[in-house]
Amino acid sequence: MSQRSDSHDRSTVFLLFLWLFIQLVCVVAAASHRSSIQQLLFIQFALSGMFFPYLLRSAGLTLVVALTAIPFVLLASSFPQVPILRAMLVWFHLAMWLCALALFRVTLPKRFQLTAIAVFNFLTLGIPLLAYLHAEVKPNAPLPWWTVLSPPLNAIGQLDPNAPLYRWLPPAAMMLFASVLFQTKWGRVGMSNK
């Protein structure tokens, strides 16, 4: 039992180290670019979506992952001179995403977690790629409505002082959906124990 616990602890430390190291590399590499905050956000959202079953194993670890993202967001936002309030709104989007992922991790059976990773990869990487291709084909056209479904694009949208309020709907809806699933699962488990 202790051998399994040791390997579990080592993999958790490794993933937390990977989380911090990749963010640090991203901030250092992008220090000379004005888009460093955008690059960091894509990395944070994509990594957390890819590794959420392992990275967000507990409430404590989820809190650590969310809180360790704050200095990186603030550091990356200092290069293009983003106001601290805007940077914290961006971090709040990331924190909502991480909390929803943690709830999905607890709620979804293991057999559905790989499917969830695929869906989250589409939301964090697929939709932005499609939006980029759309912008290449139609450079003067506004962003399509479906870009609102992408968590990193919503977070990046908060960097704009005139960001529309509807950018808060998808992360709030995802949190609500994850919370309802969590309550449904644990409410049902609690009822069966009585």
Secondary structure as GFF3:
##gff-version 3
##sequence-region A 1 194
A	DSSP	alpha_helix	2	29	.	.	.	ID=ss1
A	DSSP	alpha_helix	36	55	.	.	.	ID=ss2
A	DSSP	alpha_helix	59	78	.	.	.	ID=ss3
A	DSSP	alpha_helix	84	107	.	.	.	ID=ss4
A	DSSP	alpha_helix	110	121	.	.	.	ID=ss5
A	DSSP	pi_helix	122	126	.	.	.	ID=ss6
A	DSSP	alpha_helix	127	137	.	.	.	ID=ss7
A	DSSP	three_ten_helix	145	149	.	.	.	ID=ss8
A	DSSP	alpha_helix	151	157	.	.	.	ID=ss9
A	DSSP	three_ten_helix	165	168	.	.	.	ID=ss10
A	DSSP	alpha_helix	169	192	.	.	.	ID=ss11
###
